[in-house]
Amino acid sequence: MPTTERTGRLSDLPHDGKFGDFGGRFVAETLMPALEQLALAYRDARQDPEFQAAFDEALSEYGGRPTPLYEAKRLSAEAGGARIFLKREDLVHGGAHKFNNVMGQALLAKRMGKTRLIAETGAGQHGVASAQAAAASGLPLEVYMGAVDVERQRLNVFRMQLLGAKVIPVESGSRTLKDAINEALRDWVTNVRDTYYLIGSVVGPDPYPRIVRDFQRVIGDEIRTQSLAKLDRLPDLLVACVGGGSNAIGTFYPFVEDTEVGLLGIEAGGEGIETGRHAATIGGGHKGILHGALSYLMADPDGQVTETHSVSAGLDYPGVGPEHANLAAVGRARYEAATDAEALDALTRLCRTEGILPALESAHAVAGAMREAKKMDPEDVIVVTLSGRGDKDVHTVAEALGVDL
Ligand SMILES: *Cc1c(COP(=O)(O)O)cnc(C)c1O
């Protein structure tokens, strides 16, 4: 495992692009120079106090950080057992943790002298976050999006356009996320001199998983400071939902060496692991290469990547970041699933007990935390990362609860 000093926010150690057996750069030769250039530029940036200062300022002055660590007393009483605290990433600008990453990468792109950003998006959440960061940093953005997703997610398409981004519908293949990723890679290879490819989670070839993790570790760094200030100790357990894994690794990473702190990632159990209709990549997937890195993925016995299912768009992804694959393999973190039904139940409970409407993704983590709390003592402390707010999900929730709006 790569280690890190506990204070500096961006880690500063040499890296071979591997997390144990996982990660690496499984890409076409034509992409190698672009990845190498990015790795070198990032190494420079993270050693530059001015870059760190610009990132810190963007997070606080524009993003609204630090986010509170809030003790959810009524939710804790309802769960019964440990004290549950919420790390309120739902209060960050844009309504989710995605901001931390897109802002960091937009600043990195500017520092590299790039004049154009590209991104790809499935449901549109990363596209919208990228469009905000692009506008704020004065860089034009083009977002590749499968034509099927463009149809399904008109509201997010319009949001991106309002924010000044250009959305490019992708008509090839199944016209969904994986085709959009292929198009974005093609664009990047062709235009690498002036173009920066802004990836949305701790996935993809090295150096992306460690760049995105470093921009998201502000979540865990703040939890450490706030926990020491409030409780005079570290939490007993950290819980976060895992799609690609960026909010979870941001939460876990600063604590990896504190072995007394438990780490629990909650994947999307969909309709139940046994039904095959889920997105629990670590719990129900196989080792394999997806998007340029070796990790776990959802595949059939022939190795074909399969369709995933989750009530939450942000967890509906067939892969997972390689650093999580390694944390699971070495036994440092546990990964469990919460089903659609469990997430919906947790969402309504958090609404009623605390007046907080979480994103459906985050509701998976809340479900996991409530399950764990029951097994723990009243003095034990759980911190659950509330990755985003749920306003975007009200239509989905209404439909799932059988309410006709
Ligand atoms: C995108 C998203 C996720 C999933 O992404 P990770 O990279 O796994 O963090 C989780 N929660 C919210 C609110 C999201 O928008």
The ligand as an ORCA input file, in Angstrom:
! r2SCAN-3c Opt
* xyz 0 1
  C     -21.490     10.187     -8.409
  C     -21.997      9.980     -7.043
  C     -21.637      8.841     -6.280
  C     -20.800      7.728     -6.808
  O     -19.490      8.072     -7.121
  P     -18.228      7.614     -6.269
  O     -17.097      7.854     -7.200
  O     -18.395      6.165     -5.916
  O     -18.175      8.451     -5.064
  C     -22.104      8.758     -4.970
  N     -22.910      9.696     -4.454
  C     -23.281     10.788     -5.142
  C     -24.171     11.792     -4.495
  C     -22.845     10.960     -6.469
  O     -23.229     12.051     -7.144
*
